[in-house]
Amino acid sequence: MGSSNGRLFHEVREHEVTRAIIRGFAEQMEQYAQCDVLIAGGGPSGLMCGLRLAGEGVRTMVVERNNYLGGGFWVGGYLMNTVTVRAPSQRILDELGVPYRQVSEGLFAVGGPHVCSKLIASACDAGVAFLNLTSVDDVVLRDGRVEGLVVNWSAVHSLPRQITCVDPVALEAKVVVDATGHDAVVAAFLARRGLLDVPGCGAMWVDQSEDAVVERTGEVYAGLVATGMAVSSLYGLPRMGPTFGGMLLSGEKAAAKVLEILKDQPIPVGASG
Ligand code: 48F
């Protein structure tokens, strides 16, 4: 198999490559500057939430400050790859099609890179859009309701002060999800204004933490749903330790809550609004 010029690859000019990249970015930004749901954070809870929402035809974009998605889901704990989940969350592993083994009754082990990459791929397949290298810097707040996120290029935070006069831009959504993990970044912006309390998570207690997180997953302020470890921080719940089923089921529950909120919105889901 060869190209018309006799070499392996088809000929291309540099500007064509550059334009292709710019177009892809610009088209997505234009489409998602106003969307159904913005998820802050692309860890296990945010990805799971996005997967379920996009599966229902909801226009969803994950905003992730890192270059990579997955948050803490790549590594099981410490410096070891094996990720654990407890029953009944192994049903998500079945759904993702990732092999796992039972280590004791109700406790399952799975490869971190394998399960994390499958979750990311499933979210992509479902149609979730991703904005990487972008930090959530604030919220759009109108009449006591969260209506979007203020975002900036992540690198701006690492530049010297004298060259960081870079204003952020804002994205609007019908619902925002805080999936930023322990820092509960979006909720913290409301806390700073005295609108919410974010006490931070309690000490580790694996047996209690996962039930508690899933149970408390929901709307924490008008237009803002919290999922994953952000829920722990918001309610002072015990931290989970290195087990991830609670993150997956919390993401699922957050998506169900978002769908409920969207039902009451005047503009139909998927319409540009
Ligand atoms: O930390 P993270 O994996 O949160 P999670 O989904 O899952 C927690 C577990 O990984 C683990 C645990 C339970 O098993 O204790 O820690 O609750 O993913 C959070 C994502 O949010 C991104 C961050 O880079 C990570 O990918 N994030 C954090 N702050 C911002 C952000 C921000 N300001 N803007 C954009 N993304």
Residues whose N, C-alpha, C, O or C-beta is under 5 A from the ligand:
A	BS01	48F	A40 G41 G42 G43 P44 S45 G46 V63 E64 R65 N66 G70 G71 G72 F73 T134 S135 V136 A179 T180 G181 H182 V185 T227 G228 M229 A230 M240 G241 P242 T243 F244 M247
